[in-house]
């Protein structure tokens, strides 16, 4: 590779760790424009960073493009690095395709590739195992098999992973010791994202340990810290840990009253009247009645036309997000609602009462 290009890539890495994402993106985009025509080893080295930048900046179309290009290259070139790149793209896709990533990462780890790539692949595979099945034993085997790491930020993340494994195993004392040792030298100005992640793991540790006052205090501090860098992954992590403090919901059913002139849902002494002129309200009511719907059924119900993948996926994502907002208005802060296979499913208990029946 030309020295000039390598200098530019190092500059992109520096911008990335400073969270100057636009500047990092501008350099990385020029380099990755070559990928479909001239794959290079450095594409593997920087793909994780580039995918993170695309994800944080909300560039879904570009993410989708690189997934497609890598899918074309992977069977043609039969290169471990292309397989690794595709796995990283699958993990960061919207929605993530973790099971596809698992098979590629497992194949990659059987190759002769050495160095930090092995550490990155093992952490990514650990994330997949943890997300898919909460397989703590498999995660431990991967994380604690990682040896020497050259990249500092990667070594910080490895320590947070070790603390998480110990926490999930119920070994709270050792988990706390690992985190305290890491946070004794890791400061936000050194690596903000790794520092934030360590704080998130700490909150979960004290929550699981039953030290709720300490956990809530850390949650307040970390929420304040997150305002410095309102990144998408930061928001997702913080939302997930915050929701874990919500008290378990009751078994009280929702009552959907369907009348001639209005439709009302009652839940926990609260009434919400649907406005059928609003697409979000209409779709929420349909989910309560039918419980699950495909993309084709959603588009047909809302617009009385056939579904087109090219143009309608973003439309559906927008309306699903709208349904979640309506459910919060109704009083469901943690609704059992999401995508499973080809369906979007609403799993809450709903009793339907039709007036005059």
Secondary structure as GFF3:
##gff-version 3
##sequence-region A 1 357
A	DSSP	alpha_helix	3	17	.	.	.	ID=ss1
A	DSSP	alpha_helix	21	32	.	.	.	ID=ss2
A	DSSP	alpha_helix	41	56	.	.	.	ID=ss3
A	DSSP	alpha_helix	60	77	.	.	.	ID=ss4
A	DSSP	alpha_helix	80	92	.	.	.	ID=ss5
A	DSSP	alpha_helix	98	108	.	.	.	ID=ss6
A	DSSP	alpha_helix	116	133	.	.	.	ID=ss7
A	DSSP	alpha_helix	136	143	.	.	.	ID=ss8
A	DSSP	alpha_helix	152	168	.	.	.	ID=ss9
A	DSSP	alpha_helix	172	183	.	.	.	ID=ss10
A	DSSP	alpha_helix	192	209	.	.	.	ID=ss11
A	DSSP	alpha_helix	212	226	.	.	.	ID=ss12
A	DSSP	alpha_helix	232	243	.	.	.	ID=ss13
A	DSSP	beta_strand	254	258	.	.	.	ID=ss14
A	DSSP	beta_strand	263	267	.	.	.	ID=ss15
A	DSSP	beta_strand	270	273	.	.	.	ID=ss16
A	DSSP	alpha_helix	279	290	.	.	.	ID=ss17
A	DSSP	beta_strand	292	294	.	.	.	ID=ss18
A	DSSP	alpha_helix	295	303	.	.	.	ID=ss19
A	DSSP	alpha_helix	309	330	.	.	.	ID=ss20
A	DSSP	beta_strand	337	340	.	.	.	ID=ss21
A	DSSP	beta_strand	343	346	.	.	.	ID=ss22
A	DSSP	beta_strand	350	354	.	.	.	ID=ss23
###
